[in-house]
Amino acid sequence: MSTDAASLVAGAKQWASYYGDFPNGVEGAVLTAPLRCRAAWDANDAEGFASLFVDNGSMLVGDNQLMSRDEIRSYLGELFAGPYKGSRLTLEFSEIQVVSESTALAVSVGGVVYADAAALAPADNIRTMWVVVKQDGDWRIASYQSSPITG
């Protein structure tokens, strides 16, 4: 196998591992939205991250309640140019609840790994609730809320 092909296979296996216990069916489809957010974050792509939200999507991060794609894009653009430059996001999904044909809730744990860190610092561990909705056949983020995990 060529080096390029081996690299593609390794990348595919790593991405497959991100689905955890939910690799197939509706649950796996729901996870495509938060996992695309993860990929955009890892690329420090504020536009790409924000584009995965519905028009009036919301994102609660700490004390910052962002109420639109534009606010999300602007907020992350500043972070990616500053303290989150080169950072990546870790996510492990522990629960998915399919509420209807077009709505699901997903819970993840993880957090931001800063550019100079090899792994997630325990103090940076967060729990995240994702409200995911199906629009025009594609799963998108309606709401994202993160809370620190303490103790």
Backbone as CSV, one residue per row, in Angstrom:
resi,resn,N_x,N_y,N_z,CA_x,CA_y,CA_z,C_x,C_y,C_z
1,MET,0.851,-1.164,0.000,0.000,0.000,0.000,0.902,1.233,0.000
2,SER,0.548,2.208,-0.820,1.348,3.426,-0.896,1.217,4.225,0.391
3,THR,2.135,5.132,0.606,2.112,5.983,1.798,0.845,6.822,1.834
4,ASP,0.416,7.357,0.674,-0.807,8.163,0.619,-2.028,7.336,0.994
5,ALA,-2.110,6.134,0.454,-3.252,5.263,0.748,-3.251,4.865,2.220
6,ALA,-2.094,4.547,2.767,-2.002,4.173,4.178,-2.423,5.333,5.064
7,SER,-2.047,6.541,4.694,-2.429,7.723,5.451,-3.945,7.923,5.418
8,LEU,-4.551,7.722,4.250,-6.007,7.853,4.131,-6.722,6.810,4.977
9,VAL,-6.238,5.582,4.962,-6.844,4.511,5.753,-6.724,4.831,7.239
10,ALA,-5.551,5.278,7.666,-5.348,5.629,9.074,-6.282,6.760,9.491
11,GLY,-6.420,7.764,8.631,-7.322,8.878,8.924,-8.766,8.427,9.020
12,ALA,-9.176,7.544,8.118,-10.549,7.030,8.137,-10.810,6.236,9.407
13,LYS,-9.848,5.418,9.823,-10.012,4.641,11.054,-10.115,5.557,12.265
14,GLN,-9.300,6.620,12.284,-9.381,7.549,13.411,-10.745,8.213,13.449
15,TRP,-11.229,8.701,12.303,-12.540,9.350,12.275,-13.641,8.386,12.657
16,ALA,-13.545,7.130,12.227,-14.558,6.141,12.596,-14.609,5.970,14.108
17,SER,-13.465,6.078,14.774,-13.430,5.929,16.227,-14.168,7.062,16.935
18,TYR,-14.309,8.213,16.309,-14.994,9.348,16.929,-16.484,9.073,17.146
19,TYR,-17.055,8.124,16.406,-18.470,7.796,16.539,-18.748,6.935,17.767
20,GLY,-17.695,6.399,18.396,-17.858,5.616,19.621,-18.891,4.514,19.470
21,ASP,-19.862,4.509,20.380,-20.908,3.483,20.385,-22.037,3.776,19.404
22,PHE,-21.908,4.805,18.596,-23.001,5.240,17.725,-22.571,5.327,16.256
23,PRO,-21.993,4.260,15.680,-21.433,4.374,14.338,-22.448,4.300,13.201
24,ASN,-23.644,3.798,13.473,-24.575,3.530,12.382,-25.948,4.110,12.668
25,GLY,-26.818,4.013,11.679,-28.204,4.410,11.847,-28.388,5.887,12.100
26,VAL,-29.522,6.206,12.686,-29.879,7.600,12.931,-28.881,8.249,13.881
27,GLU,-28.469,7.524,14.920,-27.526,8.101,15.882,-26.220,8.503,15.199
28,GLY,-25.711,7.645,14.342,-24.492,7.982,13.607,-24.694,9.179,12.701
29,ALA,-25.863,9.260,12.065,-26.158,10.407,11.201,-26.224,11.692,12.018
30,VAL,-26.844,11.629,13.206,-26.926,12.800,14.088,-25.520,13.303,14.423
31,LEU,-24.610,12.381,14.695,-23.251,12.776,15.093,-22.462,13.444,13.981
32,THR,-22.912,13.335,12.745,-22.170,13.994,11.675,-22.068,15.497,11.908
33,ALA,-23.109,16.105,12.491,-23.077,17.565,12.707,-22.041,17.961,13.762
34,PRO,-22.078,17.414,14.983,-21.047,17.809,15.941,-19.637,17.377,15.514
35,LEU,-19.521,16.274,14.801,-18.185,15.860,14.361,-17.643,16.780,13.270
36,ARG,-18.520,17.324,12.434,-18.061,18.335,11.472,-17.663,19.614,12.194
37,CYS,-18.361,19.939,13.300,-17.944,21.081,14.128,-16.551,20.834,14.676
38,ARG,-16.313,19.612,15.130,-14.983,19.271,15.648,-13.919,19.469,14.580
39,ALA,-14.193,19.008,13.367,-13.216,19.153,12.280,-12.960,20.626,11.972
40,ALA,-14.020,21.441,11.978,-13.846,22.881,11.727,-13.033,23.517,12.852
41,TRP,-13.308,23.130,14.093,-12.546,23.666,15.219,-11.076,23.291,15.060
42,ASP,-10.817,22.007,14.763,-9.434,21.545,14.632,-8.680,22.279,13.531
43,ALA,-9.414,22.776,12.532,-8.820,23.581,11.462,-8.807,25.070,11.823
44,ASN,-9.314,25.390,13.027,-9.465,26.785,13.468,-10.236,27.594,12.431
45,ASP,-11.311,27.008,11.933,-12.147,27.569,10.876,-13.468,28.062,11.467
46,ALA,-13.503,29.313,11.900,-14.697,29.882,12.514,-15.874,29.887,11.543
47,GLU,-15.623,30.184,10.285,-16.690,30.191,9.277,-17.276,28.792,9.116
48,GLY,-16.405,27.805,8.993,-16.866,26.425,8.840,-17.662,25.956,10.047
49,PHE,-17.208,26.293,11.242,-17.907,25.911,12.462,-19.294,26.551,12.483
50,ALA,-19.355,27.851,12.285,-20.631,28.575,12.348,-21.602,28.100,11.266
51,SER,-21.083,27.713,10.115,-21.962,27.296,9.011,-22.712,26.009,9.314
52,LEU,-22.306,25.270,10.329,-22.979,24.022,10.691,-24.192,24.241,11.581
53,PHE,-24.416,25.494,11.982,-25.574,25.842,12.800,-26.739,26.264,11.907
54,VAL,-27.947,26.092,12.414,-29.112,26.646,11.723,-28.982,28.172,11.789
55,ASP,-29.764,28.876,10.973,-29.649,30.339,10.894,-29.663,31.021,12.252
56,ASN,-30.603,30.640,13.103,-30.719,31.281,14.416,-30.170,30.376,15.521
57,GLY,-29.182,29.551,15.179,-28.590,28.643,16.148,-27.942,29.391,17.297
58,SER,-27.844,28.720,18.442,-27.253,29.366,19.604,-26.110,28.526,20.163
59,MET,-25.197,29.226,20.814,-24.036,28.585,21.410,-23.772,29.266,22.746
60,LEU,-23.850,28.490,23.830,-23.562,29.006,25.157,-22.210,28.454,25.583
61,VAL,-21.248,29.359,25.739,-19.895,29.003,26.135,-19.537,29.878,27.322
62,GLY,-19.365,29.267,28.485,-19.126,30.059,29.693,-20.273,31.024,29.902
63,ASP,-19.965,32.303,29.994,-20.991,33.334,30.160,-21.404,33.974,28.837
64,ASN,-20.926,33.428,27.732,-21.205,34.007,26.410,-22.351,33.264,25.727
65,GLN,-23.483,33.954,25.558,-24.622,33.394,24.852,-24.640,33.978,23.449
66,LEU,-24.293,33.177,22.476,-24.234,33.602,21.080,-25.528,33.161,20.410
67,MET,-26.181,34.071,19.696,-27.537,33.822,19.213,-27.693,33.758,17.699
68,SER,-26.602,33.637,16.971,-26.702,33.534,15.517,-25.386,33.011,14.956
69,ARG,-25.440,32.594,13.707,-24.206,32.171,13.030,-23.173,33.293,13.036
70,ASP,-23.634,34.518,12.777,-22.700,35.651,12.736,-21.999,35.848,14.068
71,GLU,-22.741,35.757,15.182,-22.132,35.916,16.495,-21.150,34.774,16.787
72,ILE,-21.518,33.548,16.405,-20.640,32.390,16.608,-19.363,32.558,15.797
73,ARG,-19.518,32.935,14.540,-18.365,33.135,13.652,-17.421,34.199,14.199
74,SER,-17.973,35.321,14.619,-17.162,36.424,15.142,-16.436,36.020,16.429
75,TYR,-17.167,35.405,17.348,-16.588,34.985,18.622,-15.435,34.001,18.405
76,LEU,-15.681,32.970,17.604,-14.631,31.974,17.375,-13.488,32.539,16.546
77,GLY,-13.795,33.448,15.623,-12.731,34.076,14.846,-11.734,34.787,15.741
78,GLU,-12.246,35.488,16.754,-11.368,36.170,17.713,-10.562,35.165,18.533
79,LEU,-11.223,34.095,18.975,-10.520,33.087,19.776,-9.443,32.368,18.963
80,PHE,-9.770,32.020,17.702,-8.805,31.306,16.867,-7.628,32.193,16.471
81,ALA,-7.822,33.496,16.494,-6.717,34.421,16.221,-5.902,34.694,17.486
82,GLY,-6.458,34.339,18.630,-5.808,34.616,19.911,-5.537,33.351,20.706
83,PRO,-6.187,33.212,21.881,-5.826,32.138,22.806,-6.102,30.722,22.307
84,TYR,-7.018,30.541,21.346,-7.327,29.203,20.842,-6.620,28.898,19.523
85,LYS,-5.701,29.762,19.119,-4.972,29.525,17.872,-4.232,28.190,17.969
86,GLY,-4.467,27.333,16.987,-3.814,26.030,16.955,-4.436,24.998,17.879
87,SER,-5.547,25.344,18.542,-6.187,24.404,19.460,-6.987,23.363,18.685
88,ARG,-7.334,22.306,19.398,-8.198,21.275,18.826,-9.231,20.881,19.869
89,LEU,-10.275,20.232,19.410,-11.398,19.880,20.267,-11.449,18.366,20.439
90,THR,-11.656,17.923,21.662,-11.880,16.505,21.907,-13.353,16.317,22.252
91,LEU,-13.931,15.236,21.779,-15.330,14.923,22.066,-15.482,13.414,22.204
92,GLU,-16.148,12.980,23.243,-16.571,11.586,23.380,-18.053,11.619,23.688
93,PHE,-18.831,10.955,22.850,-20.282,10.997,23.010,-20.741,9.879,23.930
94,SER,-21.509,10.263,24.958,-21.988,9.298,25.932,-23.466,8.986,25.771
95,GLU,-24.193,9.856,25.080,-25.635,9.656,24.962,-26.165,10.354,23.726
96,ILE,-27.116,9.703,23.086,-27.875,10.319,21.997,-29.330,9.944,22.212
97,GLN,-30.191,10.936,22.225,-31.632,10.724,22.334,-32.278,11.258,21.062
98,VAL,-32.880,10.387,20.294,-33.609,10.807,19.104,-35.012,11.164,19.565
99,VAL,-35.349,12.445,19.455,-36.613,12.958,19.960,-37.716,12.814,18.916
100,SER,-37.369,13.040,17.660,-38.317,12.899,16.553,-37.511,12.606,15.291
101,GLU,-38.177,12.529,14.166,-37.478,12.274,12.902,-36.494,13.385,12.555
102,SER,-36.703,14.560,13.144,-35.865,15.696,12.774,-35.166,16.378,13.953
103,THR,-35.215,15.766,15.141,-34.596,16.383,16.312,-33.930,15.323,17.178
104,ALA,-32.730,15.637,17.644,-32.019,14.730,18.546,-31.162,15.540,19.513
105,LEU,-30.856,14.918,20.638,-29.970,15.497,21.637,-28.752,14.588,21.757
106,ALA,-27.590,15.180,21.839,-26.361,14.414,22.028,-25.585,15.035,23.184
107,VAL,-24.984,14.180,23.988,-24.182,14.631,25.118,-22.756,14.142,24.896
108,SER,-21.819,15.056,25.068,-20.409,14.681,24.926,-19.609,15.227,26.097
109,VAL,-18.457,14.630,26.303,-17.475,15.161,27.237,-16.185,15.360,26.464
110,GLY,-15.374,16.270,26.925,-14.112,16.569,26.247,-13.714,17.989,26.564
111,GLY,-13.171,18.676,25.573,-12.783,20.055,25.787,-11.767,20.522,24.778
112,VAL,-11.200,21.678,25.061,-10.230,22.314,24.177,-8.824,21.905,24.596
113,VAL,-8.086,21.383,23.637,-6.669,21.082,23.853,-5.901,22.219,23.195
114,TYR,-5.185,22.976,24.004,-4.460,24.134,23.488,-3.261,23.709,22.655
115,ALA,-2.820,24.596,21.793,-1.757,24.288,20.826,-0.492,23.758,21.484
116,ASP,-0.172,24.251,22.656,1.069,23.825,23.311,0.888,22.616,24.226
117,ALA,-0.299,22.017,24.223,-0.577,20.876,25.093,-0.692,19.582,24.282
118,ALA,-0.267,18.495,24.886,-0.364,17.187,24.235,-1.734,16.549,24.461
119,ALA,-2.387,16.933,25.553,-3.670,16.325,25.896,-4.544,17.343,26.625
120,LEU,-5.780,16.983,26.813,-6.740,17.822,27.519,-6.352,17.915,28.997
121,ALA,-6.245,19.134,29.500,-5.969,19.346,30.917,-7.236,19.016,31.706
122,PRO,-7.128,18.294,32.831,-8.321,17.942,33.611,-9.202,19.152,33.952
123,ALA,-8.615,20.290,34.218,-9.387,21.490,34.558,-10.192,22.019,33.373
124,ASP,-9.844,21.595,32.142,-10.537,22.066,30.942,-11.607,21.092,30.454
125,ASN,-11.896,20.059,31.227,-12.882,19.057,30.838,-14.288,19.640,30.933
126,ILE,-15.062,19.498,29.859,-16.427,20.034,29.818,-17.408,18.961,29.377
127,ARG,-18.662,19.185,29.735,-19.767,18.377,29.227,-20.535,19.281,28.273
128,THR,-20.906,18.736,27.139,-21.591,19.539,26.132,-22.901,18.880,25.730
129,MET,-23.939,19.694,25.627,-25.236,19.253,25.124,-25.414,19.848,23.738
130,TRP,-25.673,18.983,22.773,-25.899,19.379,21.387,-27.369,19.128,21.049
131,VAL,-28.078,20.129,20.578,-29.413,19.944,20.023,-29.228,19.956,18.510
132,VAL,-29.554,18.844,17.892,-29.285,18.653,16.473,-30.614,18.486,15.744
133,VAL,-30.781,19.213,14.654,-32.032,19.153,13.893,-31.737,18.830,12.429
134,LYS,-32.693,18.189,11.810,-32.550,17.836,10.397,-33.260,18.889,9.560
135,GLN,-32.488,19.545,8.675,-33.029,20.557,7.772,-32.604,20.216,6.361
136,ASP,-33.565,20.132,5.473,-33.281,19.850,4.062,-32.406,18.601,3.908
137,GLY,-32.678,17.585,4.742,-31.977,16.315,4.641,-30.616,16.255,5.310
138,ASP,-30.184,17.358,5.947,-28.866,17.406,6.576,-29.027,17.726,8.060
139,TRP,-28.238,17.054,8.900,-28.257,17.334,10.332,-27.402,18.558,10.616
140,ARG,-27.967,19.494,11.409,-27.295,20.752,11.737,-27.466,21.027,13.230
141,ILE,-26.667,21.931,13.744,-26.718,22.271,15.157,-27.723,23.399,15.382
142,ALA,-28.679,23.178,16.279,-29.610,24.229,16.683,-29.082,24.925,17.940
143,SER,-28.476,24.134,18.836,-27.980,24.707,20.080,-26.821,23.873,20.609
144,TYR,-25.850,24.579,21.158,-24.667,23.981,21.769,-24.486,24.649,23.108
145,GLN,-24.372,23.859,24.172,-24.146,24.419,25.496,-23.072,23.602,26.174
146,SER,-22.068,24.278,26.703,-21.012,23.568,27.420,-20.972,24.016,28.867
147,SER,-20.621,23.072,29.730,-20.503,23.342,31.166,-19.247,22.649,31.676
148,PRO,-18.501,23.305,32.544,-17.314,22.654,33.096,-17.691,21.455,33.955
149,ILE,-16.833,20.469,33.930,-16.991,19.307,34.812,-16.046,19.522,35.971
150,THR,-16.595,19.578,37.153,-15.750,19.787,38.322,-15.921,18.627,39.283
151,GLY,-14.909,18.440,40.098,-14.956,17.439,41.152,-14.931,16.103,40.649
